Amino acid sequence: MKLKKKKGQSHEPLSPELRATLPKVNINDLVVSIKYYVDEDFAHIQIRDHSVCTRCATKPCLDFCPVQVFTADAQGKIMVGYQACVECGSCRIGCPLKNVDWQLPRGGHGVAYKFG
Amino acid sequence: MATKHTFDAIVVGGGPAGTAAALTMARSGLKTILIERGNFVGAKNFFGGVMYTHAIADLLPDFWERTPPFERPLTEQGYWMLAPDSVVRMTHKSEHYKHEPADAYTVLRAQFDPWLAEQASKAGALVVTRTAVLRVLQDSKGKVIGVRTDRPDGDVYAPIVIIAEGVNNLLTQRLGLIKNDLPPRFVALAVKEYISLPAKDIQARFGLTGANEGAAIDIFGDATMGLPGTAFLYTDKAGISIGVGMLLDEFIQHKLRPYEVLARFKNHPVIQPYLEGGKPFEYGAHLIPETGYDRMPKLAADGVMVAGDAAGMVDALHREGTNLAMTAGRMAGLTAIKAHQAGDFSATFLNQYRQDLENSFVLKDMKQYRRMTDFLDTTPHFMGTYANFLNDVALRYFTAHGIPKRDMERQIVGMLQERRSFFGVAQDMVKLLRAMRG
């Protein structure tokens, strides 16, 4: 499967100078503020087929996930830390190869915002 | 044998759409169940922060006496156009916003949504939390007859099901009410931090006289690195809600991390002083369906209606969503009541709901702004180019150089032409006008 060419104007790449203005953020500093009822027995997000990810050149999930659920191990294999998931659905929609099996956490589990 | 759980109506999802539907139906005497997967109603709900009271008043005329947990009334609203080191502000502050109840309030959803669910509960709805709906049950002809939950013995039956499951509309998709999942260019990803700050500091920084005033600022340009999207700065009672949102496709194409874009925005020299000394209390993220009028799911089929984010009911331009959802939920509820009176739960009958929405602001606005997402998608330079231009114009305009003003005006025109050709500007304006006029 190839990435579909999008309609309309193509995205001009960001200039390196602009990209350099992004501060580094330790995601854990943000995730600690979120309350979860973690379901240790059920991973509601899974990679359907790891071999598909190895064919994925861009691996955008590593970046766009707002809580960095997806990380790559030393071999480049995608690891899923579903415990930090805020159930936004970005990976379900944003995975270019539709390789994320995205389900709802079981009732009463997952994120529970204190402020929202 | 297990008992069969039967209701007059089932609502899936405890957001504003679902709760409004449940409240409406329960109040008229329908035996109604509201099923919410979160630990409490509101646990999964997350937004920027502005709630409009017209939709609440339509649902609950006496809502003010029921002391809703609002944060601050909006007495100043507007836009900031951000360049990397400057800002052009256009906000509106008025004494006319100061009436009770006000037209709009900032709100924290983990407090507001439970309050709304409590009103549904008081009206007689059975509110069941910690229960996920796995699938919708249909008879052999495809008519919806109930839902399967993840509780043991968890099938629930009703002649009418209102789906208000939110932006991740898996049930809506599985029912075939929408053909394809949303592509990443028709959905926005927003991240927000709620930052605790003493009320007196908020008031001093935003120029507010007390807790009876509040500001909601939407920010463009450098806030999203010039990419299509918006950022916001809203005042709560004793905190600030600050966030950024962009089309998911922008994050994907540019390999951007949402929390880094937010951190960059927070560090901006114009923004930073507002947050100084604040304590980050909560971070979160949510998708916003920018589905648009033309790509909405079917809103009714045999035995089922869809409302709220699940149906893409968002007016991104005016950052409205919960009021569309609440209105749609109420209208779906009213149609369900009529369906019970008529004993007719067919798609044809339930299409009354669609008609009611077409006659209301919900679908009228969505129709008017049907090209908005396409506009952002096809003019990705728009926000950055013009926000920077405005800032440069301001700097030039407000600085005296000892040259005739006529020359200054020519310089300003030249500054625009450096950025965008005459035809480019004309094209942008035509596109913008078309997106605004529908």
Boltz contact constraints between the chains, C-beta under 6 A:
constraints:
  - contact:
      token1: [A, 8]
      token2: [B, 377]
      max_distance: 6.0
  - contact:
      token1: [A, 8]
      token2: [B, 378]
      max_distance: 6.0
  - contact:
      token1: [A, 9]
      token2: [B, 378]
      max_distance: 6.0
  - contact:
      token1: [A, 9]
      token2: [B, 380]
      max_distance: 6.0
  - contact:
      token1: [A, 11]
      token2: [B, 253]
      max_distance: 6.0
  - contact:
      token1: [A, 14]
      token2: [B, 254]
      max_distance: 6.0
  - contact:
      token1: [A, 22]
      token2: [B, 260]
      max_distance: 6.0
  - contact:
      token1: [A, 22]
      token2: [B, 264]
      max_distance: 6.0
  - contact:
      token1: [A, 23]
      token2: [B, 263]
      max_distance: 6.0
  - contact:
      token1: [A, 23]
      token2: [B, 264]
      max_distance: 6.0
  - contact:
      token1: [A, 25]
      token2: [B, 259]
      max_distance: 6.0
  - contact:
      token1: [A, 25]
      token2: [B, 260]
      max_distance: 6.0
  - contact:
      token1: [A, 25]
      token2: [B, 263]
      max_distance: 6.0
  - contact:
      token1: [A, 30]
      token2: [B, 259]
      max_distance: 6.0
  - contact:
      token1: [A, 30]
      token2: [B, 283]
      max_distance: 6.0
  - contact:
      token1: [A, 33]
      token2: [B, 282]
      max_distance: 6.0
  - contact:
      token1: [A, 33]
      token2: [B, 283]
      max_distance: 6.0
  - contact:
      token1: [A, 37]
      token2: [B, 39]
      max_distance: 6.0
  - contact:
      token1: [A, 60]
      token2: [B, 252]
      max_distance: 6.0
  - contact:
      token1: [A, 63]
      token2: [B, 255]
      max_distance: 6.0
  - contact:
      token1: [A, 63]
      token2: [B, 257]
      max_distance: 6.0
  - contact:
      token1: [A, 64]
      token2: [B, 251]
      max_distance: 6.0
  - contact:
      token1: [A, 64]
      token2: [B, 252]
      max_distance: 6.0
  - contact:
      token1: [A, 66]
      token2: [B, 191]
      max_distance: 6.0
  - contact:
      token1: [A, 66]
      token2: [B, 258]
      max_distance: 6.0
  - contact:
      token1: [A, 66]
      token2: [B, 285]
      max_distance: 6.0
  - contact:
      token1: [A, 86]
      token2: [B, 284]
      max_distance: 6.0
  - contact:
      token1: [A, 86]
      token2: [B, 285]
      max_distance: 6.0
  - contact:
      token1: [A, 88]
      token2: [B, 285]
      max_distance: 6.0
  - contact:
      token1: [A, 88]
      token2: [B, 286]
      max_distance: 6.0
  - contact:
      token1: [A, 88]
      token2: [B, 287]
      max_distance: 6.0
  - contact:
      token1: [A, 89]
      token2: [B, 168]
      max_distance: 6.0
  - contact:
      token1: [A, 89]
      token2: [B, 287]
      max_distance: 6.0
  - contact:
      token1: [A, 90]
      token2: [B, 189]
      max_distance: 6.0
  - contact:
      token1: [A, 90]
      token2: [B, 248]
      max_distance: 6.0
  - contact:
      token1: [A, 93]
      token2: [B, 182]
      max_distance: 6.0
  - contact:
      token1: [A, 93]
      token2: [B, 184]
      max_distance: 6.0
  - contact:
      token1: [A, 93]
      token2: [B, 187]
      max_distance: 6.0
  - contact:
      token1: [A, 94]
      token2: [B, 184]
      max_distance: 6.0
  - contact:
      token1: [A, 94]
      token2: [B, 248]
      max_distance: 6.0
  - contact:
      token1: [A, 94]
      token2: [B, 252]
      max_distance: 6.0
  - contact:
      token1: [A, 104]
      token2: [B, 132]
      max_distance: 6.0
  - contact:
      token1: [A, 106]
      token2: [B, 150]
      max_distance: 6.0
  - contact:
      token1: [A, 107]
      token2: [B, 37]
      max_distance: 6.0
  - contact:
      token1: [A, 107]
      token2: [B, 130]
      max_distance: 6.0
  - contact:
      token1: [A, 107]
      token2: [B, 131]
      max_distance: 6.0
  - contact:
      token1: [A, 107]
      token2: [B, 132]
      max_distance: 6.0
  - contact:
      token1: [A, 107]
      token2: [B, 150]
      max_distance: 6.0
  - contact:
      token1: [A, 108]
      token2: [B, 39]
      max_distance: 6.0
  - contact:
      token1: [A, 108]
      token2: [B, 130]
      max_distance: 6.0
  - contact:
      token1: [A, 112]
      token2: [B, 39]
      max_distance: 6.0
  - contact:
      token1: [A, 112]
      token2: [B, 43]
      max_distance: 6.0
  - contact:
      token1: [A, 113]
      token2: [B, 46]
      max_distance: 6.0
  - contact:
      token1: [A, 113]
      token2: [B, 110]
      max_distance: 6.0
  - contact:
      token1: [A, 113]
      token2: [B, 284]
      max_distance: 6.0
  - contact:
      token1: [A, 114]
      token2: [B, 110]
      max_distance: 6.0
  - contact:
      token1: [A, 114]
      token2: [B, 282]
      max_distance: 6.0
  - contact:
      token1: [A, 115]
      token2: [B, 108]
      max_distance: 6.0
  - contact:
      token1: [A, 115]
      token2: [B, 110]
      max_distance: 6.0
  - contact:
      token1: [A, 115]
      token2: [B, 194]
      max_distance: 6.0
  - contact:
      token1: [A, 115]
      token2: [B, 282]
      max_distance: 6.0
  - contact:
      token1: [A, 116]
      token2: [B, 45]
      max_distance: 6.0
  - contact:
      token1: [A, 116]
      token2: [B, 46]
      max_distance: 6.0
  - contact:
      token1: [A, 116]
      token2: [B, 108]
      max_distance: 6.0
  - contact:
      token1: [A, 116]
      token2: [B, 109]
      max_distance: 6.0
  - contact:
      token1: [A, 116]
      token2: [B, 110]
      max_distance: 6.0
